[in-house]
Amino acid sequence: MAAPTSTPTEQRVMGHRTLVLNVAVLAVSTALVFVVTRIAAVPISAVPGQEFDFGDIMIFIFAWTFGEGVGGFAGGIGSAISDFTNGGIYAPFTLVIKGTEGFLAGYFARRNFRGGRAVSWVLASIAMVGGYFVTNAYAIGFFFGTNSILNPGLLGGLYEVPFDTAQVVAGGIIGRYVSHYLKMSLPPSLLTRRAGVSKGPKKVESSKE
């Protein structure tokens, strides 16, 4: 007996429902990255926008749960809006750095090889820590002048490295457990097989992480 097939109308409804769910996930994740980055933050220098925050935890959670698209978008946009509303000069740099961090975390965690999550954590962390070091040491001075009071310079870049490293370490440790819980708890319609979740009744996280 042939399996029943969906009618064109049913397919359109399912496609529309999937689109709505995807947009909702994207909106909620971006908002949460913004809120956590903006509220759970402590200034670490006199330069506006240079802070120690817990936004990276949210970036790793969403990247590892929903993939590189959500991780990159929510990480870049949510973090950049936080910097922008804080009156800082880092928003355009953050857009690229945190977006790259979220994309790399999601992309390599979903590749089908052992240790993918660890690799994604390392690469995303290098992008974040290295990105802000280059921004502080060179980019701010290039755009605003080396004598500008806003320019952290090389010493300022080195000063922020331990704080940024602590952020991505916390992001990876906490994000791993929260992401695992979300994958086991959320309906399969919000997740994909490549994210480590079966689309059947039983949801199982991939062992190759």
C-alpha positions as CSV (number, residue, x, y, z in Angstrom):
1,M,0.0,0.0,0.0
2,A,1.4,3.3,-1.1
3,A,2.1,5.9,1.7
4,P,-0.2,8.8,1.7
5,T,1.2,12.0,0.1
6,S,0.5,15.6,1.1
7,T,-1.7,17.7,-1.1
8,P,-0.3,21.0,-2.5
9,T,-2.5,22.9,0.1
10,E,-1.1,20.8,3.0
11,Q,2.4,21.4,1.7
12,R,1.9,25.1,1.6
13,V,0.5,25.2,5.1
14,M,3.4,23.1,6.4
15,G,5.9,25.4,4.6
16,H,4.2,28.5,6.0
17,R,4.2,27.0,9.5
18,T,7.9,26.2,9.2
19,L,8.7,29.7,8.1
20,V,6.8,31.2,11.0
21,L,8.6,28.9,13.5
22,N,12.0,29.8,12.0
23,V,11.3,33.5,12.2
24,A,10.1,33.1,15.7
25,V,13.2,31.3,16.8
26,L,15.4,33.9,15.1
27,A,13.6,36.8,16.7
28,V,13.6,35.3,20.2
29,S,17.2,34.2,20.0
30,T,18.3,37.7,18.8
31,A,16.3,39.4,21.5
32,L,17.8,37.2,24.2
33,V,21.4,37.7,23.0
34,F,20.7,41.5,23.1
35,V,19.1,41.5,26.6
36,V,21.7,39.3,28.2
37,T,24.6,41.2,26.6
38,R,23.1,44.5,27.6
39,I,22.1,43.7,31.1
40,A,24.6,41.1,32.4
41,A,27.6,43.3,31.7
42,V,30.4,45.0,33.6
43,P,32.5,47.8,32.0
44,I,36.2,46.8,31.9
45,S,37.7,50.1,30.6
46,A,37.0,53.7,30.0
47,V,36.3,53.1,26.4
48,P,32.4,53.1,25.8
49,G,31.1,49.6,25.0
50,Q,34.1,47.7,26.2
51,E,32.6,45.3,28.7
52,F,32.7,41.9,30.3
53,D,29.3,40.2,29.6
54,F,27.5,36.9,29.4
55,G,26.2,37.3,25.8
56,D,28.6,34.6,24.5
57,I,26.7,32.0,26.6
58,M,23.5,32.8,24.7
59,I,25.4,32.7,21.3
60,F,26.8,29.3,22.0
61,I,23.4,28.0,23.2
62,F,21.6,29.1,20.1
63,A,24.4,28.2,17.6
64,W,24.6,24.7,19.1
65,T,20.9,24.2,19.3
66,F,19.6,25.7,16.0
67,G,22.7,25.9,13.8
68,E,24.9,28.4,12.1
69,G,22.2,30.6,10.6
70,V,20.5,31.4,13.9
71,G,23.9,31.5,15.8
72,G,25.4,33.9,13.3
73,F,22.4,36.2,13.0
74,A,21.5,36.3,16.6
75,G,25.1,36.6,17.7
76,G,25.9,39.4,15.3
77,I,22.7,41.4,15.4
78,G,21.8,41.0,19.0
79,S,25.3,41.9,20.2
80,A,25.7,44.8,17.8
81,I,22.4,46.3,19.0
82,S,23.5,46.0,22.6
83,D,26.7,47.9,21.7
84,F,24.8,50.5,19.8
85,T,22.3,51.2,22.6
86,N,25.2,51.4,25.0
87,G,26.6,54.3,23.1
88,G,29.7,52.4,22.3
89,I,31.9,52.5,19.2
90,Y,32.1,48.7,18.9
91,A,28.8,48.0,17.2
92,P,30.0,47.5,13.6
93,F,33.0,45.5,14.8
94,T,30.8,43.4,17.1
95,L,28.4,42.7,14.2
96,V,31.2,41.0,12.3
97,I,33.0,39.4,15.3
98,K,30.0,38.0,17.2
99,G,28.3,37.0,13.9
100,T,31.4,35.0,12.9
101,E,31.6,33.5,16.3
102,G,28.0,32.3,16.2
103,F,28.3,31.0,12.6
104,L,31.5,29.0,13.3
105,A,30.0,27.5,16.5
106,G,26.9,26.4,14.7
107,Y,28.5,25.3,11.5
108,F,31.3,23.0,12.9
109,A,29.1,21.6,15.7
110,R,26.7,20.2,13.0
111,R,29.4,18.6,10.9
112,N,29.3,14.8,11.0
113,F,32.7,14.1,12.7
114,R,33.8,13.3,16.2
115,G,34.7,16.2,18.3
116,G,32.7,18.7,16.1
117,R,31.5,20.6,19.1
118,A,34.9,21.0,20.6
119,V,36.3,22.2,17.3
120,S,33.5,24.6,16.9
121,W,34.1,26.0,20.4
122,V,37.8,26.5,19.7
123,L,37.3,28.1,16.3
124,A,34.5,30.4,17.5
125,S,36.5,31.4,20.6
126,I,39.5,32.3,18.4
127,A,37.3,34.4,16.2
128,M,35.9,36.3,19.1
129,V,39.0,36.8,21.2
130,G,41.2,37.4,18.2
131,G,38.7,39.7,16.6
132,Y,38.4,42.0,19.5
133,F,42.2,42.0,20.0
134,V,42.7,43.2,16.5
135,T,39.8,45.7,16.9
136,N,41.3,47.2,20.1
137,A,44.9,47.1,19.0
138,Y,44.6,48.4,15.5
139,A,41.1,49.0,14.0
140,I,39.9,51.6,16.5
141,G,43.1,53.6,16.1
142,F,42.8,53.3,12.3
143,F,39.3,54.7,12.2
144,F,39.4,57.2,15.1
145,G,43.1,58.1,15.2
146,T,45.9,56.7,17.3
147,N,45.9,59.7,19.6
148,S,42.1,59.4,20.2
149,I,41.0,58.9,23.8
150,L,38.8,56.1,22.4
151,N,41.7,54.1,21.1
152,P,42.7,51.2,23.4
153,G,45.8,50.5,21.5
154,L,48.0,47.4,21.8
155,L,48.0,47.4,25.6
156,G,44.3,47.9,25.7
157,G,43.9,44.9,23.3
158,L,46.0,42.7,25.5
159,Y,44.2,43.9,28.6
160,E,40.9,42.7,27.2
161,V,42.1,39.2,26.1
162,P,41.7,37.5,29.5
163,F,38.1,38.9,29.9
164,D,37.2,37.8,26.4
165,T,38.7,34.4,27.0
166,A,36.7,34.0,30.2
167,Q,33.5,34.9,28.3
168,V,34.0,32.2,25.6
169,V,35.0,29.6,28.2
170,A,31.9,30.3,30.2
171,G,29.9,30.3,27.0
172,G,31.1,26.9,26.0
173,I,30.7,25.2,29.4
174,I,27.2,26.5,30.1
175,G,26.1,26.5,26.5
176,R,26.9,22.8,26.2
177,Y,24.5,21.7,28.9
178,V,21.7,24.2,28.1
179,S,21.9,23.3,24.4
180,H,21.7,19.6,25.2
181,Y,18.6,20.2,27.4
182,L,16.9,22.2,24.7
183,K,17.6,19.6,22.0
184,M,16.0,17.0,24.2
185,S,13.0,19.2,25.2
186,L,12.0,21.2,22.1
187,P,9.7,19.8,19.5
188,P,11.5,18.3,16.5
189,S,9.8,20.8,14.2
190,L,12.2,23.4,15.6
191,L,15.2,21.4,15.1
192,T,16.9,19.5,12.2
193,R,18.6,16.1,11.9
194,R,21.9,17.9,11.3
195,A,21.5,19.7,14.6
196,G,21.8,16.3,16.3
197,V,18.1,15.5,16.7
198,S,16.1,12.8,15.1
199,K,12.8,13.9,13.5
200,G,11.0,10.8,14.8
201,P,9.2,10.6,18.2
202,K,12.5,9.9,20.0
203,K,14.9,12.8,20.1
204,V,18.5,11.7,20.5
205,E,21.5,14.0,20.5
206,S,24.4,13.0,18.3
207,S,27.2,11.2,20.1
208,K,29.8,12.8,17.7
209,E,30.1,16.0,19.7
